[in-house]
Amino acid sequence: MIQEAQLTIDLNSLAHNYTCLRSKLKEDTALIAVVKANAYGADGARIAQELAKLGTKHFAVAYTAEAVVLREANIKEDIMVFYPQLGQLERIIEYQLEPVLYTLEIVKAFLLLLKQKNLKDYPVHIKCNTGLNRIGLSQEDLIFFLKEMDTTSMHIKSIYSHLGASENPKPCPFTQQQINAFEIVKQTVKDYCPILPKFHLLNSSGVFNYPEHQLDAVRVGIALYGFANQAEWDLELRPIAKLSAPICQIHRVKKGENVGYNQGWKATQDSRIGIIPIGHADGIGRQYGHGVGNVQIVGRTAPIVGNVCMDMLMIDLGSIRCDVGTEVILFDKNTTAADFAATGNTISYEILTGLNSRIQRVYQ
Ligand SMILES: *Cc1c(COP(=O)(O)O)cnc(C)c1O
């Protein structure tokens, strides 16, 4: 019987997704497994260990602290840090991580550090902005970097960019512009670099939508966890996570009584209300409730009612036969995190990465 809120991770599904993605890639296209944000809620260290067993040679995280956790969990493979901050560069070196350099300031600071430490051939990656306008060197900065700066202490392993709408139906003029801009980046690099770095552009949806642009590597996150941002592509994958919790109390409320903070729900008839030990502190936000968002109990559907509390939420049990201890499913393989997210007007990424670490992780 389920004792508390838990996220059950199906490692066979993880293996299925890994194999599925790998099968879409040429043999010499590297798969960079993105395990940032705790491997999209599943637990960074554990998932990285599993992926390493499956053959993953390259990992990526967003911030330095996430990579340190992986090193401390004995992950020996390459770890790329997408968004290192100026104050984190010492730790990058201390833990032998591979920083992505995305501004000239970061490049300068890192070069200085390498010089101070008398290091040579330190592996780095360069991020170029091709239209997402989030992070990355402009074309001008890239030329300045390649032409004017002494980069002999670095080994530029890869130069990449990121698509802003890789899941949109083709043809997509914006994505095409980004692809064209990246072609110019590649040409610029070829003009200045005697030894070519690897080039990459695609995230998960990109692998499904633009396999012809897989280049030397792809950076896949959400697809490893079972989603590719289009129903048709999702069919090839298996959601790895199930979020469930037990009913911890059942109230019988009379018609006219109310439930939860600020009288969030009022019974229009005598009702049974189930209390579930998971709330907005766990990542089930206040956009749910008031009839937005359902849960599954013994194969039936019950609505979330009233305001979601910090540690708990309430559901209207209607005539569902259940008891204290009965498992309530928020999402699983059938009603997926993407479905649950859509009812709350968000995306699978936000629901998965928002799951608090206090939710018990169980692997099977
Ligand atoms: C998060 C991230 C990815 C992975 O994206 P998915 O859509 O989850 O596959 C790839 N590249 C960069 C730069 C990222 O920040």
PDBQT file of the ligand as one rigid body, heavy atoms in Angstrom, charges set to zero:
ROOT
HETATM    1  C1  LIG A 401      17.104  22.039 -21.578  1.00  0.00    +0.000 C 
HETATM    2  C2  LIG A 401      17.899  22.131 -22.807  1.00  0.00    +0.000 A 
HETATM    3  C3  LIG A 401      17.877  21.095 -23.755  1.00  0.00    +0.000 A 
HETATM    4  C4  LIG A 401      16.936  19.900 -23.659  1.00  0.00    +0.000 C 
HETATM    5  O1  LIG A 401      15.692  20.263 -24.186  1.00  0.00    +0.000 OA
HETATM    6  P1  LIG A 401      14.506  19.166 -24.319  1.00  0.00    +0.000 P 
HETATM    7  O2  LIG A 401      13.435  19.920 -25.004  1.00  0.00    +0.000 OA
HETATM    8  O3  LIG A 401      14.136  18.809 -22.924  1.00  0.00    +0.000 OA
HETATM    9  O4  LIG A 401      15.048  18.037 -25.080  1.00  0.00    +0.000 OA
HETATM   10  C5  LIG A 401      18.735  21.177 -24.832  1.00  0.00    +0.000 A 
HETATM   11  N1  LIG A 401      19.553  22.228 -24.987  1.00  0.00    +0.000 NA
HETATM   12  C6  LIG A 401      19.597  23.262 -24.113  1.00  0.00    +0.000 A 
HETATM   13  C7  LIG A 401      20.543  24.369 -24.350  1.00  0.00    +0.000 C 
HETATM   14  C8  LIG A 401      18.758  23.253 -22.995  1.00  0.00    +0.000 A 
HETATM   15  O5  LIG A 401      18.788  24.281 -22.137  1.00  0.00    +0.000 OA
ENDROOT
TORSDOF 0
